[in-house]
Amino acid sequence: FIGSHLTKSLVASGHKVMAFGTADAASLPIPCSYQTTDYLHYNLPSDCNLVFFCHDVASDRDLHIRALSALCEHLAAIHSIDRQVHLCYFSSTNICNANGHRISEDSEIYPHCLRDAAIVQAEMILKTWCSLSRNAVSPHVFRYGELYGEADAFPTSAGHVNECLTLARQGKTLVFYGNLNQAR
C-alpha cells in the first residue's frame, strides 16, 4: 500500500524507480522497473541513493527481519563511505513511549506484542548497519500512527482509515481494536 503509492508519486515526479516484490508487475499502479524476488536477493545498482523498505511486518515477521537484513547487507556491500544511500523504513508509533512528548525517531521504544517487537528489532538492525557500513547506509525511520494492532477479528487492510471515515460519515459507531485484541 505505502510502497505502491510512493512508487506512483516518485515516477510522476520524474524519478527512476526499481520495485521489488512477490506480486507481478501488472499489479503495480504504474509502470516501473520491476523484479520479482524472494526478498532475500537484491540487485540494486550502485548509483541508487534512496531506498524505501515497505514490507508489511504483519504479513510475516520473520521474513520482514530477514528481508531488511539482506537489503542492508546488500546496500553496505555496494556503497562506500563516500557514497551514501538513504534507507527509509516505515515504523509504528505504537512501539513508542514518548512520556507526553512528540514521538520522533529517538523516542523510547516500548513494544506491546510480537509484531511490535519485530518493528523494534528492525529499527535496531537499521542502526546497526549504519554503524557497520560506517555511515554508508543512512537509516531514516518514519513513524506513523496506527488505529489497530494484532486483532484477529478485525480487518487490518491498508484502507482501514478510509473504512473508518466512511462509517463516521454514516454516523455509525467506530470501534478500534488495539494490541492483544483490546477494543478501544
Secondary structure, 3 states (H helix, E strand, C coil): CHHHHHHHHHHHCCCCCEEEECCCHHHCCCCCEEEECCCCCCCCCCCCCEEEECCCCCCCHHHHHHHHHHHHHHHHHHCECCECEEEEEEEEHHHEECCCCCCCCCCEECCCCHHHHHHHHHHHHHHHHHHHCCCCEEEEEEEECCCCCCCCCCCCCCCHHHHHHHHHHCCCCCCCECHHHCEC
